[in-house]
Amino acid sequence: MRAIRGQSMVLALAFFTLLGCHEAGHIDLPGNYGSAANEIVGEVINVDNRSREIEIRADSGRTSMVRYDSNTQVLYRQRTYPVANLERGDYVAARVQQDRDGRYSTNTISVRESAQARGTVGGSRLDRTEGRIEYVDSGRGTFELRDSRNRLVVVAVELNAPKAVTDRFNRLRNGDQVRIEGRSVSVDRFELASFL
C-alpha cells in the first residue's frame, strides 16, 4: 500500500510539474514580439551577409540577432527568395530555434510587408555603378559585377522589383556590361533598383 501511495504521489507531482511547464515546442523569447512563441516579428534593421545574421527590431523596440544559413528561405507573396533579397525596413516574421547559448537561428522568414509597401526604404538617394557581369545566380536573384575599380560586387534584385527589372535580370549573361542604380549596402554588396 505504501509503495502504491508513493508511486501515486510521484505521478501527481510529475503531473502538476507538467502543468506549470510551457507547451511542447514553446520558446520563451524576451520582450513582447506580438506573435507565436517560436517567431520573432519585426522590422529588418540590418542583414550581415558575412556573419550570416539578421538584426530584427520588434514593435516593442527590442532588437534580436537571428542567424541564418544557406538553406534559410524567405517567403514573400507565395514565392521563395534567398536571404540576400531582404532589405532594411521589411516587416518580417522569423521562425526561430534557440541553442543552448541562447542564440536564435532561423530557416524560414516570412515577409509580411516589404519596405517599399511600408514606405520605409532608407533614404531617397540612389547610388549608381557599372561594370562587367562575372556570374549570374538566377536561383538566388543575384549577380556578381566587376566594377571599374576591379572590385567584385554582389548585386541583389529587390523582392518586389518591377517586371522590367526582373525581365532584364533574366536576360543577363556573363560578360555583359551594365549600368545600374540602387543602394550600396556595403563595399561588396549592392541592392538593385533599376538598370540604366
N, C-alpha and C positions, 0 to 999 in steps of 0.2 A: 504494500500500500504506500509506504513511504517513498519507494522508488518511483511509483507511478505519479505520486503527487509532485515529486522533484522534477520529473520529465514535463509534467503539465506546466509547472512554473517556468521552466526554461523555454517551453514553446510560447507561453503567454508573453514572457519578456521579449523573445525574438519578434513576436507579432507586433507588440507596441513599439519596439525599436524601429521596425519597418514602417509603421505608420508615420513616425516622425521623420523619416528619410524622404528625400526628393524622389520623384518617379524615375524609372529607369531612363537613361539617356539624357537626363536633365543636366545642363551645365550652368553653374551658378556664376553669372557674369557680373562684374562690378558695374554699378550705375544702372539707370533705367534706360534700356535700349528700346522700349516700346515694342517688343517683339517676342517671338518664341524664345525660350531659354537657350536654344542652341544656335541663335542667329545674332549677329551684330548688324544693326541697321543704322545707317547714317550717310554723311557726305564724304566722298573721297577727297582727302586733303593732299595726298601725295602717293605716287606709285614709284617705289625704288626698285628698278629692274636689276641692279647689281646685287642687293641683299635679298631680293625677292620678297619684299614686304610692302603692304598697303597700309597707309595710315587712314583710319576712318574716324570721323568725329560724329558722335551720336547727337540727337536732338538735345540731350541733357548738357551737352558741351564737353563731355568726357571723350578723350581720344584713345584709340586702341591700335596697336600694331598687329597686323594679321599676315602671317607667312603664307606663301603660295608656291606651287611648283609647276613643272611643265604640263602636268595633267589637269591643272585647275581650269575650269571653264567659266566663261562669262555668258550669261543668258540675257538676251535683250530682244523683245518682240518676237519670241519664239525662234530665235536664231542663236547660234553659238559663236562666240568670239574668243580670241586669246586675251589674256590679262593686259597685254600691251595696248589694247584698244580702249581701256578705261582712261578717263581723264578727270582732272580736278573738277569738282562740282557735281559729278554724277552722284545720284542718290541711290544707294545700293543696300542689299541685304546679303550678308556673307554667312553661309552655313559654316560654323566653326567647330573644331575639336580643340581640346586643351591638353597639353602634355603635362608631365609631372612637374616641370619648372614653371607652369602657369602661362606658357606662351600659347597663343592661338594660331591655328593654321586652318586653311580652307581649301575645299576642292570645287565648290560651286558658289558663284556670286551672281545674284540676280540684280539687274539694273532696273530699278523701279521708275526712275525718271532721269533722262540724260541731262547733262549740264546745259546743253542748248535749249532743251524744253523748259528748264527751270530758269533760264536767263542768268546763269551764274558762271558763264565761261570767263575765266580770269583775263581781264584786260582786253581792250578792243584792238590794240596794236598787233599786227601780224608780222612775222619775220619772213624773209624770202631767202631762198638758197637755190643753187643749181649744181648740176654735176652729172655724172655717168652712172647708170644703173649697174650694180655689180651682181645683185641677186634678188629675185622676186619670190616671196613666200606667200602664195595666194591663200593657203590654208590659214595663215595667221593674219592676213591682211596687212603685211609689212613688205617693205623692200629696202635694200641697202644701197646707199648713194655715196659715191666717191666725190667729195666736193672739191672746190678749186684749191683748197689748202691740203689736198690729198688725205683728208680725214674720212673715215668710213662712218656714215651716219645712218642709223636705223630710222626709217620713216614709217609711221603707223597711220593707216587710214582711220578716220573717226568712225565711231559706231554707226551713226546715222548720217553718213556722208551722202551728199546729193548723188542722184543717178549718174550725172555727167562725170563725177569724180570716180565712182566705182567702175563705170564703163571704161574710162581711161586707164585706171589701175589694171583692169583685166586684160588690157592690150599691151601692157608693159613687157619689154623683153630685155634681157641682159645686153648692155652696151648702148641702150637708148640714152640720149641726152635729154634732161628735163629741167625745167624751172618750176619751182613750187613755192607755195605760200602756206603759212601755218604758224605753229608755236614751237619755239625751241624749248624743250623740257630740260635738256642738259647738253653738254658739248657733243655727245654722240647720239642724241635722241630728239626726234622731231615729230610733231603731230600735224599731219597733212590736213589743210582746209581746202586747197584747190590747186590745180595745175595752171600754169601761166602760159 
